[in-house]
Amino acid sequence: MSQTTPYPAASAGSIAVLSGDVTARSPRGLRASRNRRLQLFRVVVLLLASAFFLVPFLAMVEFSTRGTGVDAARTLDAWRRIATYPNLISAIITSLELSVLTSVASLALMVPTMIWVRLRLPRINRLVEFVCLLPLTIPAIVLVVGLVPVYAWVNYLSPGPLKGSSLVLTFAYIVLVLPYVYRALDAGLRAIDVQTLAEAARSLGAGWPTVMFRVVGPNMSAAILNAAVLCVALVMGEFTVASLLNYVNLQYELNNLGQADASVSVAVAVGFQLFVVALLVGLSFIGRRRGSKEA
Amino acid sequence: MTDSATMVGGRPSGGGRRLSWSWLGALPFFVYVGLFLLLPTLVVVFGAFVDPSGRPTTANLSALGQDFVVTSFKNSIVLSAESGLIGALLGAVVAYAIATGRPEGGLRRTFVAASGMLAQSGGVTLAFAFIATIGGEGFITVLLRGQGIDVSPTLLFGLSGLTIVYAYFQIPLMVLVFLPALDGIRPQWREATETLGGTSWHYWRHVAVPILTPPFLGALLLLFANAFSAYATAAALISQGSIIAPLQIRVALTSETIAGQENVGKAIALGMIVVVGVVMALYTLLERRSARWLKK
């Protein structure tokens, strides 16, 4: 491979020297032919990769629109049947509620903490980072084992109407999204001069809440939005904790439904995947608009 | 930097009282992660060494020596190594194809964004996607059947099936992790090789590969840990049985009926922490080494 995949140092301009047969053997001519082989290699690799990643998704679309019987026409029957599963609908609502709760709660915890640590406790910056990234190292399946007794207490302490409600999953989800929220907010904080902003606000008589919510916060709104969207995407797709602690959410219900009505569950899976894509595409558009405004 | 930070309050800090007020600001965070991250971890670590009534014992750890547990760990390691290696090799090729394009191009942005999404795609949906592709009545299965080729209906429920499915999130993760390393390679290094009379082969053999080896191995370890920790996809694919360690934990958690075995799940979980911990420690070492050349 190493000989056929040369480095792209050749510039597009060097193609101009290609024609002469003397120059073809010169280093610049060599570079031009190397460049062409590189472009071919890139096209082939990226096409194959796209196929590998698109085919399973398209197969789901195909699967969910199959008619019953051999050579049956395409049908949206499975898609229509989604509405006939009330448990599924309520699970979708639960997951949406969970994603809102998790985004709001994790931002409420992390935005003030991270700004505060930057400004007043820079010494523990590394410690906070280490703790926040820990859930990447501790597998969720391991965390669940330890969460079982913790959740026995959560259930015991939660007030009547919340007992047994899936919404208590929020506590675990805040931990699961911690690394992603941390990274998003960290990128936002790096992009602005927190110290100067805070000093300016303080010297004009602002209190700490004003500094956080009216000065620094709005300056990192893109990062906050980014973190919130990641929370939504992660929570909507969460299965491990919910299924092992026995709380119903979208993925839990989807998995159960998979055994009863495969076409409907695949249709919902397609819908879920499209939802995630739409979220991320929307986010990238907002990010770009913001970026160009600042530039 | 530190100076301005301590001056923000308008007065220099340093007095014991002010310091304690500052700590108070970080308290909610530490209380929270203490309760929902560190406490569960400690429950696993200590729970592995006590029996259900709380007396210290090594019985849980010796349960780790049982054949089915050993086999599940062995399977997990094989699956993680294979899917890690496939993911690392193919992911590196894809990353190279992306890195050699225009740095600000739409193609690159699209592929990086897609990789970010796909690297997180493990779960029930991914399991369904592969059932719809190479499962018993999957799209590819039906297509191949028309050509007279049979895909084993149990392919997806074994280790080789899991390896294919895991590659779906391992390759994109590799792209994300390895792309910065490829971006760190400077064109000047190739030019220097050429100025000294070196060929493409010399460049790859003596410059690019030696520099890229530590980040490649680091990424490989990360992919290993990623596959080793993965649960949701396998759980959705394989509803009964437990060929890999995470599924063994499911059995321990959902059938806590055998007296005295309640904490075996914690021992298996501890075993997983140890494996992932060792792998991640090696990863940190390699990271430090590769940072030497590829610093931005």
Interface residues (C-beta under 8 A of the other chain):
Chain A: M1 S2 Q3 T5 P6 Y7 P8 A9 P27 R34 L38 F41 R42 V45 L46 A49 F52 F53 V55 P56 F57 L58 A59 M60 E62 F63 S64 L109 M110 P112 T113 W116 V117 R118 L119 R120 L121 P122 I124 V128 V131 C132 L134 P135 T137 I138 P139 A140 I141 V142 L143 V144 V145 G146 L147 V148 P149 V150 F171 A172 I174 V175 L178 Q195 T196 A198 E199 R202 S203 A233 L234 G237 E238 F239 T240 S243 L244 Q251 L254 N255 G258 Q259 A262 S265 V266 A269 F272 Q273 V276 V277 L280 S284
Chain B: M1 T2 S4 A5 M7 V8 G9 G10 S13 S22 W23 G25 A26 P28 F29 F30 Y32 V33 L35 F36 L37 L39 P40 T41 L42 V43 V44 G47 L90 V93 V94 Y96 A97 I98 T100 G101 L107 R109 F111 A113 A114 G116 M117 L118 Q120 G123 V124 T125 L126 F128 A129 F130 I131 A132 T133 E137 G138 F139 I140 Y168 I171 P172 I185 P187 R190 E191 E194 S200 W201 Y203 W204 R205 A208 V209 A225 F228 S229 A230 Y231 A232 A235 A236 S239 P246 I249 R250 L253 T254 G265 K266 A269 M272 I273 V276 G277 M280
